[in-house]
Amino acid sequence: MTDKQAPIDVEQIKSDHLPTGTVVETLPGRFELRTDNPWEEICGHTRAVRRGPFVIIAGTTASDVTKGVLHPTSTYNQAVVIFERIKHALTTIGAQLTDVVRVRMFIIDIADQDEVCRAFKETFHSYGIRVPATLVQVSGFVHSDMRVEIEADAIVMQQ
């Protein structure tokens, strides 16, 4: 399902709940970003890990602990929220969007690829960069209203 016919307030979408996070050094030089997402506790994973210059951002969705899945009928809006959350996670763990070197995008319906690609392009091209990316169709996510999930890897260059 797409939003081509509906006017979109991208700034409002971007301001949707950003998970609060705490960076914890779990081993010398290993930093984990832990958020209020209940899946982190249930599955025993973390939102992001930084080890030296390498940053790995876990699969990110447009879900909220109090509101449930955000924008359940819009792949584009979910992707905008996700990219904003990835940007927020990077900043929290000491990186930035321009440090991203690879993105993986998973969607339920391959017909939605244009909507996800639009959000991807808007996110990275505004910084004047292109990022290697993979986009694949999957059979499902943990909640039926989730339309897209995105992961990112970054390398932080020393200043």
C-alpha positions, 0 to 999 in steps of 0.5 A: 500500500502506498501514500502517493495520493495522500499529502505527507507531513514528513517532519511529523512522521520523523518526530514519532517516538524515538526510543530512549537509549542508554549506552553501556560498556559491556566489555572493554571497548564494546559499547551497546545501545539499549533502548526501551524496546521490549524485544531487546529484553525478550530476545536478549539483543541490543539496538546497536553495538559499537566496537572500535570504528564499527557500528552495527544497528539491529533490524529496526521497525516502526513500532512503539511500546505504547502505540504499537506499530506506527503507520500500519498502512504506509510502507513509506511512513514506516521507512521514514520513521525507521531511518530517523531511528537509525540516525538517532541510534547512530548519534547516540552511540557516537556515529553519524548517518554519513558513517553508514557503509551498508543498509539492508531493507526487508519488506513484506510486499515487493510492490512497496519497493518504490516507497522504501527506496524513496525514503532511503534516497531522501535520507542519504542523498540529503547528505550527498552520499550513496550507500550500498543497499540490499532490499529483499521481500520476506514472508513476515515480521513479528507483527502483521502491521509491520511492512518494513524492517531495516538494518545498517552498518557504519564505520566511524573514521577517526578525526 
